[in-house]
Amino acid sequence: MDMSGAFVNGAAAYGRLLEVFIDGHWWVVGDYLENVGKCTKRLGANAYPQLYGMSGIRGGSPDVSGRATPTKDVESRFKD
């Protein structure tokens, strides 16, 4: 009975499994780091808009985003 074939095949299967495992982890880590970078850039642009050539958080000012204005008197809301 020749056992060298089973050992070599087992080692090759383990190598393929390890390769997929490592490649999958690099993929996940790469996606994670990409998302952390995007989030950090977005937070940095909001915290320090002058560094990114912006005047401030877009829509953060009532003059830019608009403000709510009442359409009727407060007393009329509570009348039956």
ChimeraX attribute file (.defattr): number of C-alpha atoms within 10 A of each C-alpha:
attribute: neighborCount
match mode: 1-to-1
recipient: residues
	/A:1	4
	/A:2	6
	/A:3	7
	/A:4	9
	/A:5	10
	/A:6	10
	/A:7	11
	/A:8	11
	/A:9	11
	/A:10	12
	/A:11	12
	/A:12	12
	/A:13	12
	/A:14	12
	/A:15	12
	/A:16	12
	/A:17	12
	/A:18	12
	/A:19	12
	/A:20	12
	/A:21	12
	/A:22	12
	/A:23	12
	/A:24	12
	/A:25	12
	/A:26	12
	/A:27	11
	/A:28	12
	/A:29	12
	/A:30	12
	/A:31	12
	/A:32	11
	/A:33	11
	/A:34	12
	/A:35	12
	/A:36	12
	/A:37	12
	/A:38	11
	/A:39	12
	/A:40	12
	/A:41	13
	/A:42	13
	/A:43	12
	/A:44	13
	/A:45	17
	/A:46	17
	/A:47	12
	/A:48	15
	/A:49	16
	/A:50	11
	/A:51	11
	/A:52	12
	/A:53	9
	/A:54	12
	/A:55	11
	/A:56	15
	/A:57	12
	/A:58	11
	/A:59	10
	/A:60	10
	/A:61	11
	/A:62	9
	/A:63	8
	/A:64	9
	/A:65	10
	/A:66	10
	/A:67	9
	/A:68	7
	/A:69	6
	/A:70	7
	/A:71	6
	/A:72	8
	/A:73	8
	/A:74	9
	/A:75	7
	/A:76	8
	/A:77	8
	/A:78	7
	/A:79	6
	/A:80	4
